[in-house]
Amino acid sequence: MRTRMRSLLALLPALLLAVACAAPGSTPAGGGDGAAGTVVKIGVADGTENYWTVYKEKAKAAGITVELVNFTDYNQPNPALSQGQLQLNQFQHLQYLANYNVKNNDTLVPIGATAVYPLPLYSTKHTSVDAIPQGGQVVIPNDPTNQARALLVLQAAKLITLKGGGTSLSTPNEIDTAASKVTVVPVDAAQTAANLASVDAAIVNNNYATAANLGPDKVIFKDDPNSDSSKPYINTFVSRAADKDNPTYRKLVEIYHDPEVLAAARKDLGDGGVFKDNDAADLQSSTVVIQDALKASGS
C-alpha cells in the first residue's frame, strides 16, 4: 500500500513551533530552522527504498529528524501508532484505514495524501489475461481491503464474476464459481509475489512487487488509478486524531511532495503511481463515509 499531498505550509513563529515540539509523540532533537527540531517516528512498509533517504535529508534540512520503523506485516503499523510507538505511519490507503478503525474502534485519521497505485495482476507464465487457462489459479492478498480490491480487479479482467457485481467490501465467498474462469487463492500480502512461480498469476501490492523485482513486463492487467472508484485507495500519512493538526506532521506531508523526493519515489517505485494532493479535510471526510458504509454493512 502507498499512499503524496502538496499543501504549502508557511513557516510558523518560533513560539508556536516550540509548543508543537512539546506535543505528545514528538521528542526534542535540537537544531533545525524552526520547523520543529523534533524526532518523528514513521511506520512504513518499504523503508529500505532509497527515496526515503532523500525524504529524511529534506526533513532534516527543515529541522525534523525522521526515524523510519519498517514493518513487513500490515497488521502492525496501526496498533503501533495508536499505542504511541509511532507518531505517523505511511503505508495504507483510506479503505484499509477505515476498515481498521471500524474493526478496532479506533480513531486514526489521514492528514495528507501520497499517491494512488494501480493494483496489478502479475504473471511469470503468461503474457496476457486471455492466456490464463480455464481452472487456473490466481493468488490475491488476504487482508480484507486489498482482498476486495483484488477481486474487483480480477472481475474487471474477466477472470471471475462476483455475485451482485461486487463492492469494496467483497470477499471470496461472493465469487460465482460457475461463471468464473479461475480459482482464487488468498494468501498473506507479503507472500503474493513468492507464490507466482506456482500459480498462473498473482495480485501483488506495489511495495512487495518492487521488493521482488517484478517489472512492468510481468503485468498483464491493472486497475485505473485515476478513476473515481480508486479514491478509497489513495494512500496517506496517518496520525492519531489528537495530532491531526500538528504543524510538524503537516510539514512532513509537504516534504513528501518535494520534487526531489517525488523523483526518487518514481525511480524506486516506477511510474505507475499517480501522486495526489487531496487535503486533510477531504481525506478525513472520505474516511468517515467509508467507515459509515462498513458499519452499515456489519463488516
N, C-alpha and C positions, 0 to 999 in steps of 0.2 A: 504494500500500500504506500500512496505518496501525496502527496498531497503537495502556492507562491503568490502572495498579495503584495501590492505596491502602493500602499498609502504612505505619503511622505510626512514624517513627523518632525516638527520643529524641535530644536534643542530646548529643553526645559531649564528654568532657572535652577541654579545650584542647590538652593534650599529644598525645592520640591524634589529634586533628584536624590538628595540625601535622604529624604523621607522614604522615597521609593526603595532605596537601597536597604532600608531597615525593614521592608515588608517581609512577611513570613516567606520562607523558601529561598531567600537570596542572602548571600554571605559576602561581607565586605572583602574586596580584593585589592583595593588601593590603586592609584594611578588612573589613567584614562582622561578623556576630555570632558568628563562630567556626565556622560550618558549613563553612568551608574557606578563604575568601579566595583562591580559585583561578580560573583561566580554563579553561573546558572547551569544546572544540570538538565540536559535534554535527552530524553529517551528516544532512540531511533532503532531502525531495523537494518540499516545499511551503513553503519558507522565507519567501515573500512574504505568507503569510496572517497576519492581524492577531493571531490567538491566540498566535502565537509572541512577539509583543511583550509581551503580558500575562505569558506564561511567563518571559521574560527579566527582567521587572521583579520578579516574585516571587522568582526565583533571586538577583537582585542584593540584594534585601532580606535574603536568607539568607547573603549573603557570597560568592556564586558568580557570576562573570561568564560568561555563556554566549555563545559565538560560534557562529552558525549557518553551516554550509557547505552551500549549496544545490546539488543535483545534478539534472540532467534525464535522466540515464541510470542506470537501476537497477543496471547492472553496475559502477558506480564506488564507491559508498559502502563496501562491504565490504572491497575491497582497500585503500582509503584508511585504514580503521580498522585493519586488520591490519598495515599498514606504519607506523602511528603518526602519520599525518597528522591523525587524529581521535582523540578519546577515547571517543566514543559515536556510534552512529547510531540513527535512529528513522525508519524508512521501510518496514520489511519485516515479513512475518508469519513464523511458525515454519516453515512449509513451504518458503518461499523461503530462509530461513537454513540449514535442514538441507540443502537442495539445494546451496547454495553451499559449505558445509563439506565435503560429500562430494566434490564436483567438484574442490575446490581443496586437499583435505587440510588444512583449517583447523580451528580450534577456537573460533571466536567463540561467545559464549553470550548468551542473553536474560537480562536482570536485572530486568525488570518489564514488566507488560502495559500496553497502552494501550487498544485497542478492537478489536472485530471490525466490519468494514464489509461490508455486503452487496455482492455484485458484480453491478451492474445491467446489464441489456440496454437500451440506449437506441435510439430511432429518431426521426428528424425527418420520416419519410414515413408511418409507420403508428402507429395509436393502440392496437394490440393485437398480440399474437403471432399470432393467427389471421389477421390481415390480411396477414401476410408471404406472398408468393406462392410456389408450388412453384418451386424452382430459384433462389430469391432468394439474395442474398449477405449474409453476416454477418462482420464483422471482429472478431477477437479479439487479445489481446496475444500476442506470440510468445515471451516468456520462459517457460521450462519450467513453473514452478509456477503462474503466473497463467493460462497456456495450459490446463493440465489442469483447473483450477477453472472456467475459462470453458467448456470442453467439457462439464463436468458441469452447468453452468447451462443450456446450450443443450439438453442432453438432458432436464433437468427441465422445460424449456419445450416439449418435444416437437418441437423443430426438427431434432434429429439423434438418431441411435441409435449408441451405442458398442458395439463388439463385446465381449462378456463383461461388459457392464454399466458398464465404466469405473471408474477409480480416480483418486486424487490424483496419479498418475503418467502418466495418459493423454496420448496425442499425437494429432494429426490423422490419423495413419496408421491409428488404430483406429476411425475413423468408417466405419460401414456406409453407404456412399453410396446403395445401392439402397433402403435403408429410411429415408433422411433427406430432409427437406424442403428444406434449404438447403445451399449451398456455403459452407464456412468459409474465410476468408482471414486467416492470421496476419500481423500487422504489429508493428512496434515499439510498445510500450505507449504511448509519448508521441504516437504518430500515430493512435491509435484514434479519438479524437474528430474529428480533422481529416478522416478518411475518411467520416464519417457522411453527408455530402452526396451521395456517390457509391454508397452501398450501402443495403441495406434496414434494417440495424441494426448496432450495434456494442456489444461488451462494453468498458466504459471504467472503469478504476480510479478510485476516489473523488477523488484529488487532481487527476488530469487532467480529470475531469468538472467539478470546481469551477473549474479554470483556464479551461475552455471555456464556462463559464456554462450548463452543462447542468442544468436544473432537474428536479425530480421529475415534472413534467408530461411529460417526454420518456422516462421509464422505463416500459417495457412488461412487464418481468419482472425478478425478482431472487431470489437465494437467501435462506435464513433464517439470520441471524447468530446466533440462539440455539440452533440445532441442534447436536447432538454432533459432527456431521460438519464443523462450522465451527471446531472447536478448532484445527486446524492453521493456521487463518487469523487467529489472534489476533496483532495487531501488537504489537511490543515495542521497548523500548530494548535495544540490544545493545552489549556491550563485548568486549574481549579477555578470554580466560579468566583471565589473571593479575589482572585488575581486577574480577572478578565480585563481590567482597565490599567494594569500595571504598565507604566510607560517604558520600563526596561524591556519587558517581554514584547511589547508592541514594536519597540525598536529592533528586536531580534527578527521579527517578521519582516520588517522593512529591509534589513540587511540581507535576508534570503533573496530578495529581488534585486540586489545589486547586479549590474550587468556582468561583472566578472564571475560572480557566484553562479548565475544562470548559465553562462557559457560553459563553466566547469561541469555543471549538472548535466547539460546536454551532451557533453563529451563522455561523461561516465554512464549516463542512463539512456542515451540515444535520443533521437528526435521525435519519438512517438508521443511524448507528453505535451500537453497544452497548458502553459502556465496561466494561472488565474489570479485576478486581483479583487475578487469579491471581498467586501469589507466585513468586519467582525459582526456588525448588526445583522447583515444579510445571512451570514453563515449560521448565526445563532438562531435566527428565525426559522431557517430551513431545518435545522436540527430539531427544533420544537415540533414542527409539522411532522417530521419522520417519527419522532417519539410518540406523538399522539396517535399516529396510524398503527404503530406497533402495539400500543396499549389497547386500542380498539379491536385489534385482531386477536388479542390474547397471547401474542408472541412473547 
